[in-house]
Amino acid sequence: MDFELESYVAQILRDIQKRGIDAIREYSKKFDRYEGEFLVKEEEFEEAERLIPEEDKHVIAKTIERVREYHEKQLENDKLYIKNASLYGIIYKPIRRVGIYVPGGKPLPSTLIMVGVPAKIAGVKEIVVTIPPKDGKVNPYVLYVAKLLGIKEVYKLGGIQAIGAMAYGIGMKKVDKIFGPGNKFVNEAKRQVFGTVGIDSLAGPSEIAVIADESANKDYVLGDLLSQLEHGKDSKGWLLTTSKELAEYCNKEGIEVVLCESLEKCAEKVNEIAPEHLEVLTKEPLKLVDLIENAGAIYLGEYTPVPAADYFLGVNHVLPTGGAAKFSSVLTVMDFMKRVSLAYVSREEFLQERYLGIRLAEIEGLELHKKALEVRR
């Protein structure tokens, strides 16, 4: 734990809670050099649409279509059953209001696509987007994606102050859950507001692991590893291979190369790492899937590189990092929904089975629980 970072972020969040919109304005001026209105106006959406070339509009629309097609298949139906004339089950309800943080350093319209599309499919009624402004403006591609998704509530807000505004309802209506990646300050702010609101995850630097044998194209392997290191100096890359030639070829700065005696050993190492992305470039990649327990996403074969998944395959690129793939999962439609327990019990079943509850209440010493069961006739 970085206690200096924790204290710094906590101080700003406390100040935002105490002073509200005045604090938000001060931090926006300090960190983003912005002093204007936060809510993006309709004419700014229109201007963004005019700025984008027609061919890029096609690319965005086609990408959204592919992401939507993939995620629509994730929707789950209510699971209900009848027993002894009683109704039991789980029903699904969308989260009412979510916030999406889109980083502003390198504006990422793909982030809004990957988070916004499953949110819409889930039936989220209110979606808020915050993004740090640059020279007083929001990236036109991000605004165009928002418009295509029917998201009208976009704010020129970044950093800790954006997380605070969404979590505490300052300058906007409070959200129920916050999604989206950010730098270490945004990540720490999300961690600290968790409980006040829900969060998707605490995303760290990008990671890629590649399992490859002697059949793999060495240029594909190296190119894919380097593609993820492009995200920043903290990004990580691992090559697990049975090929000495490939190990030597990919022995570059930022890439940890592990020469293994078998593909099974490669899989064991991957399960220890639990990488965000895993590529399998072997003669028979499907044979390794059952051996992989811990990975955010598994991409098989020469034509499923991570950058393709990042953009146009339709699979989601919001994935667990930092070993969290051991207990966390890729973002899905169901992250925008709540599972609600449902029961509608018949008189007959209640009277027949209530002795179970009465005795358990006696064991636990909860007399009023017992009476609530006994009073029914």
Buried (B, 14 or more C-beta within 10 A) or exposed (E): EEEEEEEBBBEBBEBBBEEBEEBBBBBBEEBBEBEEEBEBEEEBBEEBBEEBEEEBBEBBEEBBEBBBEBBEEBBEEEEEEEEEEBEBBEBBEBBEBBBBBBBBEEBBBBBBBBBBBBBBBBBBEBBBBBBBBBEEBBBBBBBBBBBBBEBBBBBBBBBBBBBBBBBBBBBBEBBBBBBBBBBEBBBBBBBBBBEBBBBBBBBBBBBBBBBBBEEBEBEBBBEBBBBBBEBEEEBBBBBBBBBEEBBEBBEEEBBBBBBBEEBEBBBBBBBEBBBBBBBBBBEEBEEBEEBBEBBBBBBBEBEBBBBEBBBBBBBBBBBBBBBBBEEBBBBBBBBBBBEEEEEEBBEEEBEEEBEEBBEEBEEEEEEEBBEEBEEEE
